[in-house]
Amino acid sequence: MRQTTSWVLCCALLAASGLGHALELGPINVDPAPQTGWQAQVSVVDARGLTRDDIELRLGSAEQYAQAGINPEMAAQVRVDWDDETDATVITIAPASSAPASKSIAFLLALRWSEGQLTRPYQVTVGESLSAEALADSRFGPTRSTDTLFGIANALRPNAVATNQMMLALLANNPKAFNQPNVNALQRNVVLNVPARAALEFPQADVATAEVLEQTRIWQQADPDPLIDEAPVAQADEQPLQVLSPIINVVAEPEPEPEPEPISITALYERPEWQGLLNQLSRVESSSEGLRADNAQLRSTLSALREDVARLEARYNEPPARTADASASKNATVDVEGVKAWVLGQTTQALAAPAQAFNLPLVRWSAAAVAAVVTLLLLTAWLSAGRRRNRPQQRADGSAVVTTPANAPADPVEQASALIAHGQLAQAQSILDEALGEEPERIDLRVKLLDVLAMRDDRAGYEAEAHVLHAQLGDEQDPRWQRAARQGRSLAGENHPLFAERPAPNDAG
């Protein structure tokens, strides 16, 4: 009776000591990845507040691989880790850097926490269509000498399933792991198959409780605790045998005290102490549900904060030129109507009063622009006349008479090409800058200088020289400008206004 009472009280204390952490390795999803070829995710269901510090994540051991029917050498072909955006709820799997190209990769995930160890095999198929699947249900174990089916069921049960229901489901799904069909007959060092939550089969909660109580009663009756008194043994050196007269002395034996009736398991469950423990357990479960809801809300808030911080960091790290272009484009879009109205008003005033038109800002700015253009044209004509005066004289047969010293340097373009071939980009740029200072009209020098600036990733210098080349050529369909524009898009981006691709004009006629 004392043993039975102790066992029941132990179960009650175990039930009231707190809820276990129910874990389940969920399904697997796989997506293509640019760097590794593929990346898979496995969700950890119902972590109940556990963090990655509470759970040990690893691949299965060689023995576990062999038990699952997987070649242990495949463990080196993948690497696993927790997802950075979640806390012990998503596992990421990717191929190892040294993994050979395989059409099919099988691996075994293992989770170890305070209540035990859970494993599940998966497979990723690489081919024309990328796919992944779970090869089997999860497995719990091996069981330890301190494990009970009550504790294991409490660690694996979903929130909507009672511990007694989960115990019966594990018993039905693993008959060979028990010495007999009884929840108390769990063997040691066995592995339990844990069916998926959608495939769990168990009776109703009240039926499950009655079944567990009945199995416990049968278990206790089959393992009694009898107290057998040993018979006294006479000593050999005591009084010698004597012949006594045949007188029978009848001695009245004391009536045995009636043994106390054993208390049934059902009666113990109906006691007020047990009901109080059940009420306390119910309150603990309700409090745990509230804490899990608060934890989920906090994780959602933290995820939103992380997204906001990531957006702020991306905006902070955005290049200044791109930000400036975007701001200018936005301002131009906003103020274009105002500019049109202002120009129309200035033109109307100038036509209405031609004598006072020069006082208008638009007219003054237009006159200044015309004067600048005329000055630039005159300067260009003067430079062209000077170059014509310095050209060599022509012979009668049309050939030029050139007087070149024997040690005269080669053409700047050839010198720059030789320096570029030897990787001396700075010297090549210096020679081309000096040559353009003497002959700014040479387009071949400026094209070669743009090549050097593109090789040196000098965006500012490239844009400045490209503006000059664009003005010199005056034709965006010129092959030299097309080549410079392609280099500019590679250096400054596809949306740069100077280098953007423009359709060729249709041929007239």
SVG drawing of the C-alpha trace seen along z (x, -y; Angstrom):
<svg xmlns="http://www.w3.org/2000/svg" viewBox="-14 -100 82 141">
<polyline fill="none" stroke="black" stroke-width="0.4" points="0.0,0.0 2.8,-2.4 4.4,-1.6 1.2,-2.3 0.6,-5.5 4.1,-6.7 3.8,-5.9 0.6,-7.9 2.0,-10.9 5.1,-10.7 2.9,-10.9 0.9,-13.7 4.1,-15.7 5.5,-15.0 2.3,-16.3 2.3,-19.4 6.0,-20.1 5.6,-22.0 5.0,-21.4 7.6,-19.9 8.9,-21.4 7.1,-19.7 9.2,-19.7 8.6,-18.4 10.7,-18.5 8.3,-19.7 8.3,-19.4 11.2,-20.6 11.1,-23.4 13.8,-23.9 14.6,-26.9 17.3,-27.7 20.2,-29.8 22.7,-31.8 25.8,-31.0 25.3,-27.4 22.8,-26.1 20.0,-25.4 19.0,-26.1 16.4,-24.3 14.4,-25.2 12.9,-22.9 10.6,-24.4 10.7,-23.4 7.1,-23.1 5.9,-24.1 9.3,-25.1 7.3,-26.6 9.7,-29.4 12.9,-27.5 15.8,-29.4 18.8,-28.2 20.8,-28.1 18.4,-25.5 18.5,-23.2 21.6,-21.5 21.3,-21.3 23.5,-18.9 23.6,-16.2 23.0,-12.6 25.8,-10.4 27.2,-7.6 25.2,-5.0 21.9,-7.0 22.6,-7.3 23.0,-3.6 19.8,-2.9 18.0,-5.3 19.4,-3.4 21.5,-6.4 25.1,-6.3 27.0,-8.0 29.4,-9.6 26.6,-11.8 26.8,-13.8 29.8,-15.7 27.8,-16.9 25.6,-19.4 25.9,-22.0 23.1,-23.1 22.5,-26.1 19.7,-28.2 18.1,-30.8 19.3,-34.3 15.8,-35.9 14.2,-33.4 15.0,-32.0 14.9,-28.2 12.0,-27.9 13.6,-27.5 16.7,-25.4 18.6,-26.2 20.4,-23.5 22.8,-24.2 25.4,-22.0 28.9,-22.0 31.6,-23.9 33.5,-20.6 30.4,-18.6 30.5,-16.8 27.7,-17.5 25.1,-14.8 21.6,-14.3 20.3,-13.2 21.5,-14.1 20.1,-12.4 20.8,-13.7 19.6,-13.2 18.8,-16.2 19.1,-15.8 17.7,-18.0 18.8,-17.5 17.2,-19.3 16.5,-18.7 13.7,-16.2 15.6,-14.0 16.7,-13.7 14.6,-13.9 15.8,-12.8 14.3,-12.8 15.7,-11.9 15.3,-14.2 16.4,-14.1 17.0,-16.9 16.9,-15.9 18.9,-18.2 18.1,-17.9 15.7,-19.4 13.3,-20.1 14.6,-20.9 12.6,-19.0 12.9,-17.9 11.0,-15.5 11.0,-13.9 12.0,-10.2 10.3,-9.1 8.6,-10.4 10.5,-11.7 12.1,-9.3 12.7,-9.9 15.5,-8.2 17.2,-6.1 15.3,-6.0 17.3,-6.4 16.9,-4.6 15.4,-7.7 12.8,-8.1 9.1,-7.3 6.4,-7.2 4.6,-10.0 7.6,-12.3 8.2,-11.4 4.5,-11.9 4.5,-15.2 7.6,-16.3 6.2,-15.2 2.5,-15.9 0.9,-18.8 -0.9,-21.5 -4.4,-20.1 -3.5,-16.5 -3.5,-15.4 -0.6,-13.4 -2.7,-10.3 -3.8,-10.4 -0.2,-10.8 0.9,-7.9 -1.6,-5.6 -0.7,-6.8 3.0,-6.0 2.1,-2.6 0.0,-1.8 2.6,-3.0 5.6,-1.3 4.4,2.2 7.9,3.7 9.3,1.0 7.2,2.3 7.5,5.6 3.7,5.9 0.8,3.7 0.9,1.5 2.0,-2.2 4.2,-1.2 6.2,1.5 8.5,-0.8 11.9,0.7 15.2,-1.0 17.5,-2.0 14.8,-1.8 13.9,-4.4 10.2,-5.5 8.6,-6.4 6.7,-9.6 4.0,-9.9 3.2,-13.3 0.7,-15.3 -1.9,-15.0 -1.5,-11.2 -1.9,-10.8 -4.6,-8.4 -5.8,-8.4 -9.1,-8.0 -11.0,-10.9 -9.5,-12.5 -11.8,-10.8 -11.5,-7.5 -7.7,-7.8 -7.7,-8.6 -9.8,-5.6 -7.6,-3.4 -4.4,-4.6 -5.9,-4.1 -7.0,-0.5 -3.5,0.3 -1.9,-1.1 -4.3,1.1 -3.4,4.2 0.3,3.4 0.2,3.0 -1.8,6.2 0.7,8.2 3.7,6.9 2.6,7.3 4.9,6.7 4.3,9.7 5.8,9.9 6.8,13.6 7.9,14.3 10.7,16.8 10.0,20.0 12.1,20.2 14.9,22.8 15.7,24.8 19.3,24.9 21.0,28.3 22.5,27.7 19.2,26.9 17.4,29.3 17.6,33.0 14.6,35.0 12.3,36.2 9.5,38.7 6.4,36.9 3.0,38.3 0.4,38.2 -1.3,35.1 -2.4,32.7 -2.3,29.1 -4.5,27.0 -3.3,23.5 -5.6,20.9 -3.9,19.1 -4.4,15.3 -6.7,14.2 -4.8,12.4 -5.4,8.8 -7.4,7.9 -5.2,6.4 -6.2,2.9 -8.0,2.8 -5.9,1.4 -6.9,-1.9 -7.8,-1.7 -6.1,-4.0 -9.5,-5.4 -10.2,-6.4 -6.8,-8.2 -7.5,-10.1 -10.8,-11.3 -9.2,-12.6 -9.2,-16.4 -5.4,-16.5 -5.3,-15.0 -8.1,-17.4 -6.1,-20.3 -3.0,-19.2 -5.1,-18.9 -6.4,-22.4 -2.9,-23.7 -1.8,-21.9 -4.6,-23.5 -3.6,-27.0 0.0,-26.3 -1.1,-25.3 -3.2,-28.4 -0.3,-30.6 2.0,-28.9 -0.4,-29.5 -0.5,-33.2 3.3,-33.4 3.6,-31.6 1.2,-34.1 3.2,-37.1 6.4,-35.5 5.0,-35.2 3.9,-38.8 7.3,-39.9 9.0,-37.9 6.8,-39.5 7.6,-43.0 11.3,-42.2 11.1,-40.9 9.4,-44.2 12.1,-46.2 14.8,-44.2 13.2,-45.0 13.1,-48.7 16.7,-48.7 17.7,-46.9 15.9,-49.4 17.6,-52.3 21.0,-50.7 20.4,-50.2 19.3,-53.8 22.3,-55.0 24.7,-53.0 23.2,-54.1 25.8,-55.9 25.5,-59.7 25.4,-60.2 22.5,-57.8 20.7,-59.6 21.4,-63.0 20.2,-61.8 17.0,-60.5 16.4,-63.7 17.0,-65.8 14.7,-63.6 12.0,-63.9 12.4,-67.6 12.3,-67.9 9.1,-65.9 7.5,-68.0 8.5,-71.5 8.1,-70.9 4.7,-72.5 5.9,-75.6 8.9,-76.0 6.6,-75.8 4.3,-78.5 7.3,-80.7 8.8,-80.4 5.4,-81.1 4.9,-84.2 8.4,-85.6 7.8,-85.0 4.4,-86.8 5.9,-89.8 8.8,-90.0 6.5,-90.0 4.2,-92.5 7.0,-95.1 10.0,-94.4 11.8,-97.6 11.9,-96.4 12.4,-92.7 16.1,-92.8 15.1,-93.5 13.4,-90.1 15.6,-87.3 14.7,-84.8 15.9,-87.3 19.1,-88.2 20.0,-84.5 19.3,-83.7 21.5,-86.5 24.3,-85.4 24.0,-81.8 24.1,-83.0 27.2,-85.1 28.9,-82.1 28.1,-80.0 29.5,-82.6 32.6,-83.0 33.2,-79.3 32.7,-79.1 35.2,-82.0 37.7,-80.3 37.3,-77.0 37.8,-78.8 40.9,-80.5 42.4,-77.3 41.6,-75.6 43.3,-78.4 46.4,-78.0 46.6,-74.3 46.2,-74.8 49.1,-77.2 51.2,-74.7 50.5,-71.8 53.3,-70.6 53.6,-71.7 52.4,-69.5 54.5,-68.3 53.5,-68.4 52.4,-64.8 50.2,-65.4 52.5,-63.8 53.3,-65.8 56.7,-67.0 57.4,-66.1 60.6,-67.0 60.8,-64.7 63.9,-64.4 65.5,-60.9 64.8,-60.7 61.2,-62.1 58.8,-60.3 56.1,-58.0 52.4,-59.0 50.8,-59.5 48.1,-56.9 50.8,-54.3 52.7,-55.3 49.6,-55.0 48.8,-51.6 52.2,-50.3 51.9,-51.5 48.5,-50.0 49.9,-46.7 52.4,-46.8 49.7,-47.8 51.0,-51.4 47.6,-53.1 48.7,-56.2 51.6,-57.0 49.3,-56.3 46.7,-58.8 49.5,-61.4 50.7,-61.2 47.2,-61.4 46.4,-64.5 49.5,-66.3 48.7,-65.4 45.1,-66.7 46.4,-69.9 48.4,-70.5 45.8,-69.1 42.3,-69.2 40.6,-68.6 42.0,-65.0 39.1,-62.7 41.3,-59.5 43.3,-60.9 40.1,-61.5 38.7,-58.0 41.9,-56.4 41.8,-58.5 38.3,-57.3 39.5,-53.7 42.2,-54.4 39.7,-56.1 37.3,-53.2 40.1,-50.8 40.9,-52.9 37.2,-53.1 37.5,-56.9 33.8,-57.8 34.2,-61.5 37.0,-61.9 35.2,-59.6 32.0,-61.7 33.9,-64.9 35.8,-63.6 32.6,-61.9 30.7,-65.3 33.5,-66.8 33.5,-63.8 29.7,-64.0 30.0,-67.7 32.8,-67.1 31.1,-64.2 27.5,-65.7 26.2,-62.3 25.0,-59.7 24.9,-57.0 28.7,-57.4 30.4,-54.1 33.0,-55.9 30.2,-57.4 28.3,-54.1 31.5,-52.4 32.0,-55.2 28.4,-55.0 28.6,-51.3 31.7,-51.9 29.8,-54.7 26.8,-52.5 29.1,-49.8 30.9,-52.5 28.0,-54.8 24.9,-52.7 22.2,-52.0 20.1,-55.0 22.8,-57.7 21.3,-60.4 24.4,-60.9 25.0,-57.2 21.4,-55.9 20.5,-53.9 18.5,-55.9 16.7,-54.4 18.2,-55.3 16.1,-57.9 14.1,-56.5 15.7,-57.1 13.9,-59.9 12.1,-58.9"/>
</svg>
